[in-house]
Amino acid sequence: MITDYVLTVVLFVLSALLLRSGWTATPGWARYWAVGFAFLGVSFAFGGSEHGFAVPLKCEGREKCIESSWVWIITLLTQTPGLALPVVGTTALIRPAWTTAAKIYAVIIVVVFSILAIVGAVATPLDGFLIGFLIVIIFSVPSVLLVLVLLSLPVCCCRTAKPSTAQVTTLVGWIVCIASLVWQGTGIGFGLHFNHNDIFHTIFIIGLPITYCGLAPQMLSAKEGDAQLQLGSLGGSHPV
């Protein structure tokens, strides 16, 4: 629960930092990342509450414990957009021409997963599979890998110039985030009070700020580019 809540704070802070110049002044791709971070923050907040208060949420006042609670369902419903929106943001940053396709992907994966989660909560088919960790991984992997591929393009291939430090930093940060997910899947922990999930959270807490440190300079560069375009247009409209 504690590591979930720390992640929530980190994600909200990073979201606020991306939007610190205001909604309209922030580049569109950065807004997608910021809103994605906010969704993930909500997801981890509810996930931590589910973990920390599992017995009261699932058992108290009932004849028997239930498979899950609506707190966990909210965790699921906010996690998928939290990962899908960075796909749109990264596409808009790296390959703007593909942004429409990225938006279609995001809508489809969020809608499909949301329907499955609600069905799983109401009908509990397949012994809780639709609200379990496995289906979360199944629907998380495509978004995580799409962001990885997109961030790799200007660094590893299909590049017309030497990659910037910011581009490399963003890629490294995201690789660290992926490493945290891989660790979570291994199930390896160090005792009851620092299990695989806690280690996943800890590595993720490291990877997210590194990713932000790569995104922030690119956001600043985008703003400076827009400012130069505006100055150029003003100069062009008032010839000497």
C-alpha positions as CSV (number, residue, x, y, z in Angstrom):
1,M,0.0,0.0,0.0
2,I,2.8,2.4,0.9
3,T,4.6,2.0,-2.4
4,D,1.3,2.3,-4.3
5,Y,0.7,5.6,-2.5
6,V,4.3,6.9,-3.2
7,L,3.8,6.1,-6.8
8,T,0.6,8.1,-6.8
9,V,2.3,11.1,-5.5
10,V,5.2,10.8,-8.0
11,L,2.8,10.4,-10.9
12,F,0.7,13.4,-9.8
13,V,3.8,15.6,-9.4
14,L,5.2,14.6,-12.8
15,S,1.8,15.3,-14.4
16,A,1.7,18.7,-12.8
17,L,5.3,19.5,-13.9
18,L,4.4,18.7,-17.5
19,L,1.4,21.0,-17.3
20,R,3.1,23.7,-15.2
21,S,3.0,26.2,-18.1
22,G,-0.8,25.8,-18.4
23,W,-2.9,23.6,-20.6
24,T,-2.9,25.7,-23.7
25,A,0.9,26.5,-23.5
26,T,1.8,22.8,-23.1
27,P,2.5,21.0,-26.4
28,G,-0.3,18.5,-27.3
29,W,1.9,15.4,-27.0
30,A,3.0,16.5,-23.5
31,R,-0.7,16.9,-22.5
32,Y,-1.3,13.3,-23.4
33,W,1.6,12.2,-21.2
34,A,0.4,14.4,-18.4
35,V,-3.1,13.1,-18.4
36,G,-1.8,9.5,-18.7
37,F,0.3,10.0,-15.6
38,A,-2.7,11.4,-13.8
39,F,-4.8,8.3,-14.7
40,L,-2.0,6.0,-13.5
41,G,-1.8,8.0,-10.3
42,V,-5.5,7.4,-9.7
43,S,-5.0,3.8,-10.5
44,F,-2.2,3.2,-8.1
45,A,-4.1,5.2,-5.4
46,F,-7.1,2.8,-5.7
47,G,-4.8,-0.2,-6.1
48,G,-3.0,0.7,-2.9
49,S,-6.3,1.1,-1.1
50,E,-7.4,-2.3,-2.4
51,H,-4.2,-3.9,-1.2
52,G,-4.1,-2.2,2.2
53,F,-7.7,-2.6,3.1
54,A,-8.4,-5.9,1.3
55,V,-10.2,-7.6,4.3
56,P,-12.6,-4.7,5.0
57,L,-13.3,-4.2,1.4
58,K,-13.9,-7.8,0.4
59,C,-15.1,-9.5,3.6
60,E,-16.6,-7.3,6.4
61,G,-20.4,-7.4,6.5
62,R,-20.6,-10.3,4.1
63,E,-21.2,-14.0,4.7
64,K,-18.1,-14.8,2.7
65,C,-15.2,-12.9,1.1
66,I,-15.8,-11.8,-2.5
67,E,-13.3,-12.1,-5.3
68,S,-12.7,-8.3,-5.5
69,S,-14.3,-4.9,-4.8
70,W,-15.3,-1.9,-6.9
71,V,-12.2,-0.2,-5.6
72,W,-10.1,-2.7,-7.6
73,I,-12.4,-2.3,-10.6
74,I,-11.6,1.5,-10.6
75,T,-8.0,0.5,-10.5
76,L,-8.4,-1.4,-13.7
77,L,-10.6,1.1,-15.4
78,T,-8.0,3.9,-14.9
79,Q,-4.9,1.9,-15.6
80,T,-5.6,1.2,-19.3
81,P,-6.1,4.8,-20.3
82,G,-3.1,5.7,-18.2
83,L,-0.9,3.6,-20.5
84,A,-2.8,4.2,-23.7
85,L,-2.5,8.0,-23.6
86,P,1.3,8.0,-23.6
87,V,1.1,6.0,-26.8
88,V,-0.8,8.9,-28.4
89,G,1.6,11.4,-26.9
90,T,4.7,9.6,-28.0
91,T,3.2,9.1,-31.5
92,A,2.5,12.9,-31.7
93,L,6.0,13.6,-30.6
94,I,7.9,11.1,-32.8
95,R,5.6,10.4,-35.8
96,P,2.8,13.0,-35.9
97,A,1.4,11.5,-39.1
98,W,0.5,8.4,-37.2
99,T,-1.4,10.2,-34.4
100,T,-4.9,9.4,-35.7
101,A,-4.0,5.7,-35.8
102,A,-2.7,6.0,-32.2
103,K,-5.9,7.6,-31.1
104,I,-8.0,4.9,-32.7
105,Y,-5.8,2.3,-30.9
106,A,-6.2,4.0,-27.6
107,V,-10.0,4.2,-27.9
108,I,-10.3,0.6,-28.9
109,I,-8.1,-0.9,-26.1
110,V,-9.7,1.3,-23.4
111,V,-13.2,0.5,-24.4
112,V,-12.6,-3.3,-24.8
113,F,-10.8,-3.6,-21.5
114,S,-13.3,-1.5,-19.7
115,I,-16.2,-3.7,-20.9
116,L,-14.3,-6.8,-19.9
117,A,-13.5,-5.4,-16.4
118,I,-17.1,-4.5,-15.8
119,V,-18.3,-7.8,-17.0
120,G,-15.8,-9.5,-14.8
121,A,-16.9,-7.5,-11.8
122,V,-20.6,-8.2,-12.4
123,A,-20.7,-11.7,-13.7
124,T,-17.2,-13.0,-12.5
125,P,-16.8,-15.4,-15.4
126,L,-13.7,-17.6,-15.9
127,D,-13.1,-17.7,-12.1
128,G,-12.2,-14.0,-11.9
129,F,-9.8,-14.0,-14.9
130,L,-11.3,-10.8,-16.3
131,I,-10.4,-8.8,-13.2
132,G,-7.1,-10.6,-12.4
133,F,-3.4,-9.6,-12.9
134,L,-3.0,-11.7,-16.0
135,I,-5.5,-9.8,-18.1
136,V,-4.0,-6.5,-16.8
137,I,-0.6,-7.6,-18.2
138,I,-2.2,-8.7,-21.5
139,F,-3.7,-5.3,-22.0
140,S,-0.7,-3.4,-20.7
141,V,2.0,-5.0,-22.8
142,P,0.8,-3.6,-26.2
143,S,0.9,0.0,-25.0
144,V,4.2,-0.4,-23.1
145,L,5.9,-1.9,-26.1
146,L,4.4,0.7,-28.6
147,V,5.9,3.5,-26.5
148,L,9.2,1.6,-26.4
149,V,9.3,1.2,-30.2
150,L,8.3,4.8,-30.8
151,L,11.0,6.2,-28.4
152,S,13.5,3.9,-30.0
153,L,13.0,5.2,-33.6
154,P,15.0,8.5,-33.2
155,V,17.7,6.8,-31.1
156,C,18.3,3.4,-32.7
157,C,16.9,3.6,-36.2
158,C,15.0,5.6,-38.8
159,R,16.9,8.7,-37.7
160,T,18.0,11.6,-39.8
161,A,20.3,13.2,-37.2
162,K,22.2,12.3,-34.0
163,P,19.7,11.6,-31.2
164,S,19.6,14.3,-28.5
165,T,20.4,13.6,-24.9
166,A,16.7,14.1,-24.0
167,Q,15.6,11.5,-26.5
168,V,18.1,9.0,-25.1
169,T,17.1,9.8,-21.5
170,T,13.4,9.3,-22.3
171,L,14.2,5.9,-23.8
172,V,16.4,4.8,-20.9
173,G,13.7,5.9,-18.4
174,W,11.0,3.9,-20.2
175,I,13.3,0.9,-20.3
176,V,13.7,1.1,-16.6
177,C,9.9,1.2,-16.3
178,I,9.6,-1.9,-18.4
179,A,12.2,-3.6,-16.3
180,S,10.0,-3.0,-13.3
181,L,7.1,-4.7,-15.0
182,V,9.3,-7.6,-15.9
183,W,10.4,-8.0,-12.3
184,Q,6.8,-7.9,-11.2
185,G,6.1,-10.8,-13.5
186,T,8.9,-12.9,-12.1
187,G,7.3,-13.0,-8.6
188,I,10.7,-12.7,-7.0
189,G,10.6,-10.8,-3.6
190,F,12.7,-10.3,-0.5
191,G,10.5,-11.4,2.3
192,L,6.8,-10.8,3.2
193,H,7.1,-7.0,3.6
194,F,9.1,-6.4,0.4
195,N,7.6,-8.7,-2.2
196,H,7.8,-8.6,-6.0
197,N,5.0,-6.0,-6.2
198,D,6.9,-3.7,-3.9
199,I,10.1,-4.1,-5.9
200,F,8.1,-3.4,-9.1
201,H,6.8,-0.2,-7.6
202,T,10.3,0.9,-6.4
203,I,11.9,0.4,-9.8
204,F,8.9,2.1,-11.5
205,I,9.4,5.1,-9.1
206,I,13.0,5.4,-10.4
207,G,12.0,5.0,-14.1
208,L,9.3,7.6,-14.2
209,P,11.4,10.6,-13.2
210,I,14.1,9.5,-15.6
211,T,11.4,9.4,-18.4
212,Y,10.2,12.9,-17.3
213,C,13.8,14.2,-17.4
214,G,13.9,13.2,-21.1
215,L,10.4,14.6,-21.9
216,A,10.9,18.0,-20.2
217,P,13.7,19.3,-22.5
218,Q,11.8,18.1,-25.6
219,M,8.7,20.0,-24.3
220,L,10.9,23.1,-23.9
221,S,12.3,22.7,-27.4
222,A,8.7,22.5,-28.8
223,K,7.7,25.7,-27.0
224,E,10.8,27.5,-28.3
225,G,10.0,26.3,-31.8
226,D,6.5,27.6,-31.6
227,A,7.7,30.9,-30.3
228,Q,10.1,31.3,-33.2
229,L,7.4,30.4,-35.7
230,Q,5.2,33.1,-34.2
231,L,8.0,35.7,-34.3
232,G,8.7,34.7,-37.9
233,S,5.1,35.2,-38.9
234,L,4.9,38.5,-37.2
235,G,8.1,39.6,-38.9
236,G,6.7,38.5,-42.2
237,S,3.5,40.5,-41.8
238,H,5.4,43.7,-41.1
239,P,8.0,44.0,-43.9
240,V,10.5,46.8,-43.6
